[in-house]
Amino acid sequence: MTLRVLVVEDDREIRALIQATLSVEGFEVQTAVTLSEAMALLQHSPPDVIVLDLGLPDGEGLQLVHAVRRQLNVPIIVVSARHQEAQKIQLLDAGADDYLTKPFNVGELLARIRVALRHRGTALAAAVTEHALDDLRIDLATHAVQRNGEPVHLTPTEFKLLARLVRSAGKVVTHRQLLADVWGPEYTEHTHYLRLYMAQLRAKIERDPAEPRHLLTETGVGYRLAVE
């Protein structure tokens, strides 16, 4: 199951950092720059987790905490440059699950998200972000794929498909799950997309695409990234 995170942050660099980090960890990430944009996203596609800045161009993050708690029981992690103890207490009392002060470590943010989800009954292990077998090396955090020490250039969709398989390395991922996670839930019947992109991936990372060593087909079920 892919969890959806709503990141509400008006600082472009911080927003991009959080989005990139969460995407590598396997989350589906939506972003909002303003309070009104975040409110609209809440109505249209409720998230599983919210990462929230406080000082937004059109209002205070506290308003969003109150609005969320009237509708949803999802973790809210506040990320703010504000240090006042009284404000932290006010936000936690209003329903925020945790409070991180900027500058922050993204590893700590991920750990706190996992803890908040675990408290709601969703156990979430740290994602697999690296893979190595024979001449193939994959590092999702740096978007680096190498074969025989040489960089392999992938399109964004090819990389997203490979990343999804890396996060479940050694396990079969069904056709429907791959289509939903890479293209979206409305594409679960479009298996021709999957065949096309899998052929492109094999052409780039396999020594012999006709006899794949890494990207294995589980006939009638899905695909698996080999681990040995």
Stockholm file with secondary structure:
# STOCKHOLM 1.0

chainA/1-228         MTLRVLVVEDDREIRALIQATLSVEGFEVQTAVTLSEAMALLQHSPPDVIVLDLGLPDGEGLQLVHAVRRQLNVPIIVVSARHQEAQKIQLLDAGADDYLTKPFNVGELLARIRVALRHRGTALAAAVTEHALDDLRIDLATHAVQRNGEPVHLTPTEFKLLARLVRSAGKVVTHRQLLADVWGPEYTEHTHYLRLYMAQLRAKIERDPAEPRHLLTETGVGYRLAVE
#=GR chainA/1-228 SS CCCEEEEECCCHHHHHHHHHHHHHTTCEEEEESSHHHHHHHHHHSCCSEEEECSEETTEEHHHHHHHHHHHCCCCEEEEESCCCHHHHHHHHHHTCCEEEESSCCHHHHHHHHHHHHHHTTCCCCCCCCEEEETTEEEETTTTEEEETTEECCCCHHHHHHHHHHHTTTTSEEEHHHHHHHHTCGGGTTCHHHHHHHHHHHHHHHCSSTTSCSSEEEETTTEEEECCC
#=GC SS_cons         CCCEEEEECCCHHHHHHHHHHHHHTTCEEEEESSHHHHHHHHHHSCCSEEEECSEETTEEHHHHHHHHHHHCCCCEEEEESCCCHHHHHHHHHHTCCEEEESSCCHHHHHHHHHHHHHHTTCCCCCCCCEEEETTEEEETTTTEEEETTEECCCCHHHHHHHHHHHTTTTSEEEHHHHHHHHTCGGGTTCHHHHHHHHHHHHHHHCSSTTSCSSEEEETTTEEEECCC
//
